[in-house]
Amino acid sequence: MMRVFNMSGQAGSGESTFFEQWNSYRKVIKYNYMSHAQIIDVIRQELYDLEDISILDLGCGDSHVLACSVDKEKNFRYLGIDTANDAIRFSEQNLTSHKGIARHIHGDFFAEMGRLSGDFDVIISGYSLHHLKRENKEEFFALVSNLLSARGTFMFYDAEVNSGESQSDCKTRTYRTIREHFRQLDANEMNALINHVRDYDLPEDEDFHVENMRKNGFIDIKKPFKDKYDLYSLYVSKKPA
Ligand SMILES: C[S@@+](CC[C@H](N)C(=O)[O-])C[C@H]1O[C@@H](n2cnc3c(N)ncnc32)[C@H](O)[C@@H]1O
């Protein structure tokens, strides 16, 4: 049976509504509305020289990013966590032609992180952290740090408010961008996405993200990408040796 979790990590309903209609989000990816292509370029470069790695993908969605970032012939062990049924089904399909071994957990990544053990060489969190409450986000960075191996790489990309901007103003800019530029979504899809942003998105700013990485011992913190609408940022950071 499908399990859906709310933002506090307890069983509930609603949060994944937009993502249960995965076909709409596939359009977002296909038309590069949230800069997946540029994000893949960066992640691909980061993974290029790594061999036989273990990867944890938090809110993996359909794993399009990982599938496009890692060579099909490479050995790797992948664990994707997501609450959305459709997403996991597409993720399995997207990774079938890869040599790496893919596993999935259908559940809340925040709850599952506390139960996981082991050192991951790479942890990815893509467009999923902004759903957590602030205090859970703080704990999230500590959990990532615990699960990442020495010299491991943490890559996260997400909605980010500009310095001094309120979440509400950032969301207003987001609605405008969706309406003006996400042209291949039909009216229902646009409304579903805007409602999702309105009801569930809790983006933070750069200071919050960087401070939490620093506090939890991450080094070499870089922001190699920010999108042209100033809505989404990608960070790459490392665990020390
Ligand atoms: C915007 S999509 C991003 C998917 C993918 N990471 C990407 O970069 O395209 C957000 C994904 O995170 C999942 N998600 C959100 N909150 C989650 C949670 N607490 N636990 C597990 N999955 C979650 C959603 O179901 C959805 O698949």
PDBQT file of the ligand as one rigid body, heavy atoms in Angstrom, charges set to zero:
ROOT
HETATM    1  C1  LIG A 301      10.711  18.237  -6.985  1.00  0.00    +0.000 C 
HETATM    2  S1  LIG A 301      10.846  16.497  -6.863  1.00  0.00    +0.000 S 
HETATM    3  C2  LIG A 301      12.588  16.278  -7.162  1.00  0.00    +0.000 C 
HETATM    4  C3  LIG A 301      12.923  14.925  -7.685  1.00  0.00    +0.000 C 
HETATM    5  C4  LIG A 301      14.392  14.748  -8.051  1.00  0.00    +0.000 C 
HETATM    6  N1  LIG A 301      15.230  14.740  -6.877  1.00  0.00    +0.000 N 
HETATM    7  C5  LIG A 301      14.845  15.815  -9.021  1.00  0.00    +0.000 C 
HETATM    8  O1  LIG A 301      15.856  16.445  -8.779  1.00  0.00    +0.000 OA
HETATM    9  O2  LIG A 301      14.194  16.000 -10.039  1.00  0.00    +0.000 OA
HETATM   10  C6  LIG A 301      10.784  16.250  -5.115  1.00  0.00    +0.000 C 
HETATM   11  C7  LIG A 301      10.736  14.782  -4.769  1.00  0.00    +0.000 C 
HETATM   12  O3  LIG A 301      10.952  14.639  -3.376  1.00  0.00    +0.000 OA
HETATM   13  C8  LIG A 301       9.988  13.746  -2.870  1.00  0.00    +0.000 C 
HETATM   14  N2  LIG A 301       9.832  14.075  -1.446  1.00  0.00    +0.000 N 
HETATM   15  C9  LIG A 301       9.461  15.252  -0.894  1.00  0.00    +0.000 A 
HETATM   16  N3  LIG A 301       9.502  15.176   0.450  1.00  0.00    +0.000 NA
HETATM   17  C10 LIG A 301       9.905  13.915   0.744  1.00  0.00    +0.000 A 
HETATM   18  C11 LIG A 301      10.144  13.213   1.950  1.00  0.00    +0.000 A 
HETATM   19  N4  LIG A 301      10.002  13.809   3.129  1.00  0.00    +0.000 N 
HETATM   20  N5  LIG A 301      10.564  11.935   1.880  1.00  0.00    +0.000 NA
HETATM   21  C12 LIG A 301      10.741  11.332   0.670  1.00  0.00    +0.000 A 
HETATM   22  N6  LIG A 301      10.516  11.925  -0.503  1.00  0.00    +0.000 NA
HETATM   23  C13 LIG A 301      10.103  13.212  -0.464  1.00  0.00    +0.000 A 
HETATM   24  C14 LIG A 301       8.757  13.948  -3.719  1.00  0.00    +0.000 C 
HETATM   25  O4  LIG A 301       7.903  12.826  -3.705  1.00  0.00    +0.000 OA
HETATM   26  C15 LIG A 301       9.394  14.150  -5.085  1.00  0.00    +0.000 C 
HETATM   27  O5  LIG A 301       9.609  12.946  -5.771  1.00  0.00    +0.000 OA
ENDROOT
TORSDOF 0
